[in-house]
Amino acid sequence: MKHFIYILVFLIGSLGFGQNEQLFQQANDLYNKGDFEDAISKYESIIESGVHSAALYFNLANAHYKLNHIAPSIYYYEKALKLSPNDKEIHNNIAFARNMTIDAIDKTPVFGFEKFAKKITNWLTFDTWAKLSILLMALFVVFYLIYYFNYGSTKKRVAFITAITFFILACCSVALAFNNYHSTKNDQPAIVFAKESQVKSEPNLRSSESFKLHEGTKVQILDTVNHWKKIQIADGKTGWIPADDIKAL
C-alpha cells in the first residue's frame, strides 16, 4: 500500500511538473509575441501552483517592465535576485526598472570596519558558514590528535600551531554564521505598490506626514501595528505607512 502511495505521489508530482513546464513555454511564447498581459497570467498561475525560480520571476518582471508596471517589475526582479544574487542580467534589468521610479533616495554610506564586516559576513550564506565551521572544527580535532600522540618536538609544535589556527578560524566562522543569520532574519524588504503614499510619523491617519513615497521604492519593514508598517528607507528616515501600500518580499 505504501509503495502504491509513493508511486501515486511521484506521478502527480511529475504531472504537475510537466504542466508547469508547458505553461512556462506558453508564457514565453506569448511574451515573444508581445502579448505581455496573457504572459503575466501564465507566469502567475505557475507561481500559484507553488513553483519558484529565478527564471520564472525574471521573465514575469520583464513582462511587467514592458507594460511600464513599475512596482511589479521591481518586485519580481528583487525576487529573482534573492534566488540568483550574482546574475548580471537581473542586475542590469532591475537598474533600468529603478530608473522609472520617482523617489531619489541616497543610501546611507557605510565606512571602515562596519563595511568590511558586512562584506565578509555576506560573502557566504548562513548554511555555508555553518558547514565551514564544522569542517574547520573537524580539522582542529585531527591536528590536535596528531599533536597529542606525536613525540617529535618539531612535529608537535607544527601540529599544535595548526590545530590552534583551525580552532580560531572555526570560532570566527561560527560568529560569522550567527551574524549572517541575524542579518538575514532582520532583513524584511518590501516594495511600495501605491502610486503615492503618505508616510506618517505615527501609525494613524491623524498624525503628521513625515514624507511621501511612490511606487517602486524599496523599503525595510521594522515593525507592525494593526494595519500600519513602520518602515525605513535607504537614507535612514523612518515612518509609518499603510500596510496595503507595500508588498513584502
Secondary structure, 3 states (H helix, E strand, C coil): CHHHHHHHHHHHHHHHHHHHHHHHHHHHHHHHCCCHHHHHHHHHHHHHCCCCCHHHHHHHHHHHHHCCCHHHHHHHHHHHHHHCCCCHHHHHHHHHHHCCCCCCCCCCCCCHHHHHHHHHHCCCCHHHHHHHHHHHHHHHHHHHHHHHHCCCHHHHHHHHHHHHHHHHHHHHHHHHHHHHHHHHHHCCEEEECCCEEEEECCCCCCCCEEEEEECCCEEEEEEEECCEEEEECCCCCEEEEEHHHEEEC
